Amino acid sequence: MSEVKTFGNVLKTYREKANLTLAELSTKTEISTSTISKIETDSLTRPNMRNVIELAKELKIPLYQAITPYLDKIKRIETLEFLLKIVLEQENTILIQKVALRLLECPKNNTFLSLDYLYQLAGSMEKGELRVAIYDIISRYSREHGIPVYLARSLFQKYMIRRENLKELDQTYTEGKELLHYMSYLHRGERILAYYKLGVHAWCRRLYEECIQLCKQGIDQDPSQSERKAAAILTIITSYMELGDYILATVYLDKYDEFNFPQVRKNVQYLRAKLYVKTEKFTKAIPALQECLECQDQNDRLPIANDLLAIFLKTNDKEGMQNTFLAESTFLPAAPNTPSKYEQLGLYYRVKGVFYLQQDSIELGVNSLIESLVYYGKIGALEEVNKSFTTLLIHHITSRNNFSLELPQKLEKVYNGIMVGTHEKIDSVFMRLIYAICSTTDGLTVNGVKTNKTKLLP
């Protein structure tokens, strides 16, 4: 039967490995030899945790081994708050959650005071992952013990942090929607902001009906005439456009036009031009869009350029497309940082890639499609990634043009760096593309595995 490793066992083992006597360790830590001896022999069931931390620090004992044996025995709130401060400094999220949970479960605690202490503590942390670790414990404990106020607050804060991870938009949105059951427990400002943020999130996932519903709920409770409210109405307008309801899009465009902000003036001009596009009034749309390009800041011009490209594509205006691509330095955003900008860039580079492949400018076409893959990959837009992969595959098969030898390495970097090889739908398309490329090249390495024509044969 194996001996249970208490902290006393661990402490003695580490001390002997360091070739230190009790007296020498006492001198280094300023902890009495008798106290160290009692800890080593487990005579102290609840030793002073400051001594335990000091001994662990001196002998480089992992904090987890020093703290966890005593956690369930600690009954003083002050001691748990001290330990929480220590593990936060170490940025050990597992220990942070263990100590925070013990603080909430401690028999001598006042639940609401402890929840508020943790909530305020999390809000003071700079690093998002540490804040999430504490909010996660608050939400779990509040859910299990029926405390909706702190459940709502912690869910809101977790969502606001996690939504910044653009690669996990789907999962974060699903988790964030739990908040909808507890909106009444948020302060009005937080509640309105949550509706707006979830609405934009739904728009990014192309859930336009959900987007409209969420933004309307925020607007109904928002008495202000703020830019944030204007942005929510703008999101509703574009959602109605995507759904093909141009009457309601126009109704909300008129409401949007009531806001007195400089950007609103520019957006209204663009949206009216976009309605011309949607209703295929191209003779009105093209000059209106071109005028918009002149008025907007460069960081906001790409959607307008994409609308022009959509018209030129539909009317088979190759010269218009060529001229647009040649002028891209005037409308590509300098520092894209939002899902919508990444999506617009993915669309732009796909259209550009297809155009140049059709013009037999193979290298420019392929490089543009790879750019499309990169931008769609940043927001985890798996269907769009598949479309760009498939476009490359179809061109390779139908044109019978050999790609350059650099293409496998470029695809390897994109695939291994962004997709992580975990999405089966992407895997299948990508492997078909590799198989086609391997007909003319030596293959490439996917997640460390060398691929070639023989290995890919069924």
KOLTORDO-202030 format. One record per residue (C-alpha): x, y, z; residue number from 1; residue in three letters. Coordinates in Angstrom, 1 decimal. Last residue first. Layout:
u	v	w	seq	type
X	Y	Z	NUM	ALA
...
This chain:
u	v	w	seq	type
-7.7	5.4	-50.5	458	PRO
-4.6	7.2	-51.9	457	LEU
-3.4	9.9	-49.6	456	LEU
-0.3	8.1	-48.5	455	LYS
0.8	7.4	-52.0	454	THR
0.4	10.9	-53.2	453	LYS
2.4	12.4	-50.4	452	ASN
1.9	13.7	-46.9	451	THR
4.6	14.2	-44.2	450	LYS
3.1	14.3	-40.7	449	VAL
4.1	17.2	-38.4	448	GLY
0.7	18.8	-38.2	447	ASN
0.4	18.6	-41.9	446	VAL
3.7	18.3	-43.8	445	THR
3.8	18.8	-47.5	444	LEU
3.6	17.0	-50.8	443	GLY
6.4	16.3	-53.2	442	ASP
4.7	18.1	-56.1	441	THR
2.7	17.4	-59.2	440	THR
0.2	14.8	-58.2	439	SER
0.8	16.0	-54.6	438	CYS
-1.2	19.1	-55.4	437	ILE
-4.4	17.1	-56.1	436	ALA
-3.9	15.0	-53.0	435	TYR
-3.3	18.2	-51.0	434	ILE
-6.5	19.7	-52.2	433	LEU
-8.4	16.5	-51.3	432	ARG
-6.8	16.6	-47.9	431	MET
-7.9	20.3	-47.4	430	PHE
-11.5	19.5	-48.3	429	VAL
-11.7	16.6	-45.9	428	SER
-9.8	18.4	-43.1	427	ASP
-12.0	21.4	-43.3	426	ILE
-15.1	19.4	-42.7	425	LYS
-13.3	17.4	-40.0	424	GLU
-12.2	20.4	-38.0	423	HIS
-9.4	19.6	-35.6	422	THR
-6.3	20.1	-37.8	421	GLY
-5.1	23.1	-35.9	420	VAL
-7.1	25.4	-38.3	419	MET
-5.0	28.5	-38.0	418	ILE
-1.3	27.7	-37.9	417	GLY
-1.3	24.2	-39.2	416	ASN
-3.6	25.1	-42.2	415	TYR
-2.1	28.5	-43.1	414	VAL
1.5	27.4	-42.7	413	LYS
1.0	24.1	-44.6	412	GLU
-0.9	26.0	-47.3	411	LEU
2.1	28.3	-47.8	410	LYS
4.5	25.3	-47.8	409	GLN
2.4	23.5	-50.4	408	PRO
2.2	26.6	-52.6	407	LEU
5.9	27.2	-52.8	406	GLU
6.4	24.5	-55.5	405	LEU
4.2	26.6	-57.9	404	SER
0.8	25.2	-58.9	403	PHE
0.6	23.0	-61.9	402	ASN
-2.2	24.1	-64.3	401	ASN
-4.7	21.4	-65.1	400	ARG
-7.3	24.1	-65.4	399	SER
-10.2	22.0	-64.1	398	THR
-8.5	20.1	-61.3	397	ILE
-6.4	23.0	-60.0	396	HIS
-9.2	25.5	-60.3	395	HIS
-11.6	23.1	-58.4	394	ILE
-9.1	22.6	-55.6	393	LEU
-8.3	26.3	-55.1	392	LEU
-12.0	27.2	-55.1	391	THR
-12.6	24.3	-52.6	390	THR
-10.1	25.8	-50.2	389	PHE
-11.7	29.2	-50.5	388	SER
-15.2	27.7	-49.9	387	LYS
-14.0	25.6	-47.0	386	ASN
-12.6	28.6	-45.2	385	VAL
-16.0	30.3	-45.8	384	GLU
-17.8	27.4	-44.2	383	GLU
-15.3	27.4	-41.3	382	LEU
-15.5	31.1	-40.3	381	ALA
-13.3	30.6	-37.3	380	GLY
-12.7	34.4	-37.0	379	ILE
-9.0	34.4	-37.8	378	LYS
-9.5	31.6	-40.3	377	GLY
-11.6	33.8	-42.5	376	TYR
-8.7	36.2	-42.7	375	TYR
-6.1	33.6	-43.4	374	VAL
-8.1	31.7	-45.9	373	LEU
-8.8	34.9	-47.9	372	SER
-5.1	35.6	-47.9	371	GLU
-4.6	32.2	-49.3	370	ILE
-7.1	33.0	-52.0	369	LEU
-5.1	36.2	-52.9	368	SER
-1.9	34.2	-53.1	367	ASN
-3.5	31.7	-55.5	366	VAL
-4.8	34.4	-57.8	365	GLY
-1.6	36.4	-57.8	364	LEU
0.4	33.3	-58.6	363	GLU
-2.1	32.1	-61.3	362	ILE
-2.6	35.2	-63.3	361	SER
-4.5	33.2	-65.8	360	ASP
-7.2	35.8	-66.1	359	GLN
-9.7	33.4	-64.5	358	GLN
-7.2	32.8	-61.7	357	LEU
-7.0	36.6	-61.3	356	TYR
-10.8	37.0	-60.8	355	PHE
-11.1	34.0	-58.5	354	VAL
-8.3	35.4	-56.2	353	GLY
-9.7	38.9	-56.2	352	LYS
-13.2	37.6	-55.2	351	VAL
-11.6	35.5	-52.5	350	ARG
-9.4	38.4	-51.3	349	TYR
-12.4	40.7	-50.9	348	TYR
-14.5	38.1	-49.1	347	LEU
-11.8	37.3	-46.6	346	GLY
-11.1	41.1	-46.1	345	LEU
-14.8	41.7	-45.5	344	GLN
-14.9	38.9	-42.9	343	GLU
-11.8	40.2	-41.2	342	TYR
-13.4	43.6	-41.0	341	LYS
-16.7	42.2	-39.6	340	SER
-14.8	40.2	-37.0	339	PRO
-13.0	43.3	-35.7	338	THR
-9.4	44.3	-35.6	337	ASN
-8.3	45.4	-39.0	336	PRO
-5.2	47.7	-38.9	335	ALA
-4.6	49.5	-42.1	334	ALA
-8.0	48.9	-43.7	333	PRO
-7.9	48.3	-47.5	332	LEU
-9.5	51.2	-49.3	331	PHE
-6.9	53.4	-51.0	330	THR
-4.2	50.6	-51.4	329	SER
-6.8	48.6	-53.2	328	GLU
-6.8	50.9	-56.3	327	ALA
-5.5	48.2	-58.7	326	LEU
-8.1	45.8	-57.4	325	PHE
-10.9	48.3	-58.2	324	THR
-9.5	49.1	-61.7	323	ASN
-9.5	45.4	-62.5	322	GLN
-13.0	44.9	-61.3	321	MET
-14.3	47.8	-63.3	320	GLY
-12.4	46.6	-66.4	319	GLU
-13.9	43.1	-66.0	318	LYS
-17.5	44.4	-66.0	317	ASP
-19.4	41.1	-66.1	316	ASN
-22.6	42.8	-64.9	315	THR
-22.8	40.6	-61.8	314	LYS
-19.1	40.7	-61.1	313	LEU
-19.0	44.5	-61.6	312	PHE
-22.0	44.8	-59.2	311	ILE
-20.4	42.5	-56.5	310	ALA
-17.1	44.4	-57.0	309	LEU
-18.8	47.7	-56.2	308	LEU
-20.3	46.2	-53.1	307	ASP
-16.9	44.9	-52.0	306	ASN
-15.4	48.4	-52.5	305	ALA
-18.1	49.8	-50.3	304	ILE
-17.4	47.1	-47.6	303	PRO
-13.7	48.1	-47.8	302	LEU
-14.1	51.8	-47.3	301	ARG
-14.4	52.0	-43.5	300	ASP
-10.6	52.1	-42.5	299	ASN
-10.0	54.5	-45.4	298	GLN
-12.3	57.1	-43.9	297	ASP
-15.5	57.6	-45.9	296	GLN
-16.3	60.5	-48.2	295	CYS
-14.5	59.4	-51.4	294	GLU
-15.6	55.9	-51.2	293	LEU
-19.2	57.1	-50.7	292	CYS
-19.1	59.0	-54.0	291	GLU
-18.1	55.8	-55.7	290	GLN
-20.9	54.0	-54.0	289	LEU
-23.5	56.5	-55.2	288	ALA
-22.0	56.5	-58.7	287	PRO
-22.3	52.7	-58.9	286	ILE
-25.7	52.3	-57.2	285	ALA
-27.8	54.6	-59.4	284	LYS
-27.0	52.7	-62.6	283	THR
-27.0	49.5	-60.6	282	PHE
-30.6	49.6	-59.5	281	LYS
-30.3	45.9	-58.5	280	GLU
-32.6	46.2	-55.4	279	THR
-29.8	45.1	-53.2	278	LYS
-27.3	47.5	-54.9	277	VAL
-29.7	50.4	-54.7	276	TYR
-30.2	49.6	-51.0	275	LEU
-26.4	49.7	-50.7	274	LYS
-26.4	53.3	-52.0	273	ALA
-29.0	54.2	-49.3	272	ARG
-26.7	52.5	-46.8	271	LEU
-23.6	54.4	-47.9	270	TYR
-25.3	57.8	-47.6	269	GLN
-26.7	56.9	-44.2	268	VAL
-23.2	55.7	-43.1	267	ASN
-21.6	59.0	-44.0	266	LYS
-24.2	61.0	-42.1	265	ARG
-24.0	58.6	-39.2	264	VAL
-20.3	59.0	-38.9	263	GLN
-20.7	62.7	-38.3	262	PRO
-23.2	62.1	-35.4	261	PHE
-26.6	63.7	-35.1	260	ASN
-28.9	60.7	-34.9	259	PHE
-32.2	61.0	-36.8	258	GLU
-30.8	59.2	-39.9	257	ASP
-30.9	56.0	-37.9	256	TYR
-34.7	56.2	-37.6	255	LYS
-34.9	56.7	-41.4	254	ASP
-32.6	53.7	-41.9	253	LEU
-34.9	51.8	-39.6	252	TYR
-37.9	52.2	-42.0	251	VAL
-35.6	51.6	-45.0	250	THR
-34.5	48.3	-43.7	249	ALA
-38.1	47.5	-42.9	248	LEU
-39.0	48.0	-46.6	247	ILE
-35.8	46.3	-47.8	246	TYR
-36.6	42.9	-46.2	245	ASP
-34.1	40.8	-48.1	244	GLY
-32.8	39.0	-45.0	243	LEU
-29.4	40.5	-45.6	242	GLU
-30.9	43.9	-45.9	241	MET
-32.9	43.4	-42.7	240	TYR
-29.7	42.5	-40.9	239	SER
-27.9	45.6	-42.3	238	THR
-30.7	47.8	-40.9	237	ILE
-30.7	46.1	-37.5	236	ILE
-26.9	46.5	-37.2	235	THR
-27.3	50.2	-37.9	234	LEU
-30.0	50.4	-35.2	233	ILE
-27.5	48.9	-32.8	232	ALA
-24.8	51.4	-33.9	231	ALA
-27.2	54.3	-33.3	230	ALA
-27.8	53.0	-29.7	229	LYS
-24.0	52.9	-29.1	228	ARG
-23.6	56.4	-30.6	227	GLU
-26.0	57.6	-27.9	226	SER
-29.5	59.0	-28.2	225	GLN
-30.5	57.8	-24.8	224	SER
-33.7	56.2	-23.5	223	PRO
-32.3	52.6	-23.9	222	ASP
-34.8	49.9	-22.8	221	GLN
-36.5	49.5	-26.2	220	ASP
-33.2	49.8	-28.0	219	ILE
-31.7	46.9	-26.1	218	GLY
-34.6	44.6	-26.8	217	GLN
-34.5	45.8	-30.5	216	LYS
-30.8	44.8	-30.7	215	CYS
-31.6	41.3	-29.4	214	LEU
-34.5	40.7	-31.8	213	GLN
-32.7	42.0	-34.8	212	ILE
-29.6	39.9	-34.1	211	CYS
-31.7	36.8	-33.6	210	GLU
-33.3	37.4	-37.1	209	GLU
-29.8	38.0	-38.6	208	TYR
-28.0	34.9	-37.3	207	LEU
-25.1	35.6	-39.7	206	ARG
-22.6	34.6	-37.0	205	ARG
-21.2	38.2	-37.1	204	CYS
-24.8	39.4	-36.8	203	TRP
-25.4	37.2	-33.7	202	ALA
-22.3	38.8	-32.1	201	HIS
-23.7	42.3	-32.9	200	VAL
-26.9	41.4	-31.2	199	GLY
-25.1	39.8	-28.2	198	LEU
-23.1	43.1	-27.8	197	LYS
-26.3	45.2	-28.0	196	TYR
-28.3	43.1	-25.6	195	TYR
-25.4	43.0	-23.2	194	ALA
-24.9	46.8	-23.4	193	LEU
-28.6	47.3	-22.6	192	ILE
-28.4	45.0	-19.6	191	ARG
-25.2	46.5	-18.3	190	GLU
-26.6	50.0	-18.4	189	GLY
-29.9	48.8	-16.8	188	ARG
-28.1	47.1	-13.9	187	HIS
-28.3	43.4	-14.3	186	LEU
-30.7	41.1	-12.4	185	TYR
-33.4	41.5	-15.1	184	SER
-31.0	40.0	-17.7	183	MET
-31.0	36.6	-16.0	182	TYR
-32.4	34.3	-18.6	181	HIS
-30.6	36.2	-21.5	180	LEU
-27.3	35.5	-19.8	179	LEU
-27.4	31.9	-21.0	178	GLU
-27.0	33.4	-24.4	177	LYS
-23.4	34.1	-23.7	176	GLY
-22.4	30.5	-23.7	175	GLU
-23.8	30.0	-27.2	174	THR
-22.2	33.2	-28.3	173	TYR
-18.9	32.2	-26.9	172	THR
-19.0	28.8	-28.6	171	GLN
-19.7	30.3	-32.0	170	ASP
-17.3	33.3	-31.7	169	LEU
-14.4	31.1	-30.6	168	GLU
-11.7	32.3	-33.1	167	LYS
-12.5	36.0	-32.4	166	LEU
-11.5	35.8	-28.7	165	ASN
-12.9	39.2	-27.7	164	GLU
-16.2	37.6	-26.9	163	ARG
-14.5	35.9	-23.9	162	ARG
-14.0	39.1	-21.9	161	ILE
-17.5	40.5	-22.3	160	MET
-19.0	37.1	-21.9	159	TYR
-17.2	36.4	-18.6	158	LYS
-18.4	39.8	-17.2	157	GLN
-22.0	39.2	-18.1	156	PHE
-22.0	35.7	-16.7	155	LEU
-20.5	37.0	-13.5	154	SER
-23.1	39.7	-13.1	153	ARG
-26.0	37.4	-13.9	152	ALA
-24.9	34.6	-11.6	151	LEU
-24.2	37.2	-8.9	150	TYR
-27.8	38.4	-9.0	149	VAL
-29.3	35.0	-9.6	148	PRO
-28.1	33.3	-6.4	147	ILE
-29.7	29.9	-6.6	146	GLY
-27.0	27.8	-4.9	145	HIS
-25.8	25.8	-7.8	144	GLU
-26.0	28.7	-10.3	143	ARG
-24.3	31.1	-7.8	142	SER
-21.5	28.6	-7.2	141	TYR
-20.9	28.1	-11.0	140	ARG
-21.2	31.8	-11.8	139	SER
-18.8	32.8	-9.0	138	ILE
-16.3	30.1	-9.9	137	ILE
-16.3	31.2	-13.6	136	ASP
-16.0	34.8	-12.6	135	TYR
-12.8	33.9	-10.7	134	ILE
-11.2	32.0	-13.6	133	ALA
-12.5	34.6	-16.1	132	VAL
-10.6	37.4	-14.3	131	ARG
-7.4	35.4	-14.4	130	LEU
-7.8	34.7	-18.1	129	GLU
-8.5	38.4	-18.8	128	GLY
-5.3	39.7	-17.2	127	LYS
-5.7	43.1	-15.6	126	GLU
-7.3	42.1	-12.3	125	MET
-9.4	44.7	-10.4	124	SER
-12.7	43.3	-11.7	123	GLY
-11.8	39.9	-10.4	122	ALA
-11.3	41.3	-6.9	121	LEU
-14.6	43.1	-7.0	120	GLN
-16.5	39.9	-7.9	119	TYR
-14.5	37.8	-5.4	118	LEU
-15.3	40.2	-2.5	117	TYR
-18.9	40.5	-3.6	116	ASP
-19.3	36.7	-3.6	115	LEU
-17.6	36.6	-0.2	114	SER
-19.9	39.3	1.2	113	LEU
-22.9	37.6	-0.2	112	PHE
-22.0	34.2	1.2	111	THR
-21.1	35.4	4.7	110	ASN
-18.3	33.0	5.5	109	ASN
-17.7	31.0	8.6	108	LYS
-18.5	27.6	7.1	107	PRO
-16.1	28.1	4.2	106	CYS
-17.8	27.2	0.9	105	GLU
-17.3	30.5	-0.8	104	LEU
-13.7	30.8	0.3	103	LEU
-13.1	27.2	-0.7	102	ARG
-14.4	28.0	-4.2	101	LEU
-11.9	30.9	-4.5	100	ALA
-9.1	28.7	-3.2	99	VAL
-9.8	26.0	-5.8	98	LYS
-10.4	28.5	-8.6	97	GLN
-7.2	30.3	-8.0	96	ILE
-5.4	27.0	-7.7	95	LEU
-6.4	25.9	-11.1	94	ILE
-5.7	29.4	-12.6	93	THR
-2.1	29.6	-11.3	92	ASN
-1.3	33.3	-12.1	91	GLU
1.5	33.1	-9.4	90	GLN
0.4	36.5	-8.1	89	GLU
-3.2	35.3	-8.1	88	LEU
-2.1	32.2	-6.2	87	VAL
-0.6	34.4	-3.4	86	ILE
-3.6	36.8	-3.2	85	LYS
-6.0	33.8	-3.0	84	LEU
-3.8	32.4	-0.2	83	LEU
-4.2	35.7	1.8	82	PHE
-8.0	35.7	1.2	81	GLU
-8.2	32.1	2.4	80	LEU
-6.3	33.0	5.6	79	THR
-8.5	36.1	6.2	78	GLU
-11.6	33.9	5.8	77	ILE
-10.5	31.6	8.6	76	ARG
-11.7	28.0	8.4	75	LYS
-8.9	26.2	6.7	74	ILE
-9.1	22.4	6.9	73	LYS
-10.4	21.9	3.4	72	ASP
-7.5	23.9	1.9	71	LEU
-4.7	22.1	3.9	70	TYR
-3.5	19.4	1.5	69	PRO
-4.2	21.8	-1.4	68	THR
-1.7	24.5	-0.5	67	ILE
1.8	23.2	-0.5	66	ALA
1.5	20.6	-3.3	65	GLN
-0.2	23.2	-5.6	64	TYR
2.4	25.8	-4.8	63	LEU
5.1	23.6	-6.3	62	PRO
8.0	23.2	-3.8	61	ILE
10.9	25.5	-4.6	60	LYS
12.6	24.8	-1.3	59	LEU
12.6	28.4	-0.1	58	GLU
9.2	29.2	-1.7	57	LYS
7.6	26.0	-0.2	56	ALA
8.9	26.9	3.2	55	LEU
7.6	30.5	2.9	54	GLU
4.2	29.3	1.7	53	ILE
3.9	26.9	4.6	52	VAL
5.0	29.5	7.1	51	ASN
2.4	32.0	5.8	50	ARG
-0.1	29.1	6.0	49	MET
0.2	28.9	9.7	48	ASN
-0.2	25.2	10.4	47	PRO
-3.6	23.6	10.5	46	ARG
-3.2	19.9	11.2	45	THR
0.1	20.5	12.9	44	LEU
1.6	17.1	13.9	43	SER
2.1	16.3	10.3	42	ASP
5.6	15.0	10.9	41	THR
7.1	17.6	8.5	40	GLU
4.9	20.4	9.9	39	ILE
5.9	19.5	13.5	38	LYS
9.6	19.5	12.5	37	SER
9.3	22.9	10.8	36	ILE
7.5	24.4	13.9	35	THR
10.2	22.9	16.2	34	SER
13.0	24.2	14.0	33	THR
11.6	27.8	14.3	32	SER
10.8	29.7	11.1	31	ILE
13.2	32.4	10.1	30	GLU
13.2	31.0	6.6	29	THR
17.0	30.6	5.9	28	LYS
17.9	30.0	9.6	27	THR
15.1	27.5	10.1	26	SER
16.2	25.6	6.9	25	LEU
19.7	25.4	8.4	24	GLU
18.4	24.2	11.8	23	ALA
16.2	21.6	10.2	22	LEU
19.2	20.3	8.3	21	THR
19.6	21.1	4.6	20	LEU
20.9	18.8	1.9	19	ASN
18.6	20.3	-0.7	18	ALA
17.3	16.8	-1.5	17	LYS
16.8	16.4	2.3	16	GLU
14.6	19.5	2.4	15	ARG
12.6	18.5	-0.6	14	TYR
11.8	15.1	0.8	13	THR
11.0	16.5	4.3	12	LYS
8.6	19.1	2.8	11	LEU
6.9	16.5	0.6	10	VAL
6.3	14.1	3.4	9	ASN
4.9	17.0	5.6	8	GLY
2.8	18.2	2.7	7	PHE
1.1	14.8	2.8	6	THR
2.0	12.1	0.2	5	LYS
-0.1	9.1	1.1	4	VAL
2.2	6.1	1.4	3	GLU
1.6	3.3	-1.1	2	SER
0.0	0.0	0.0	1	MET
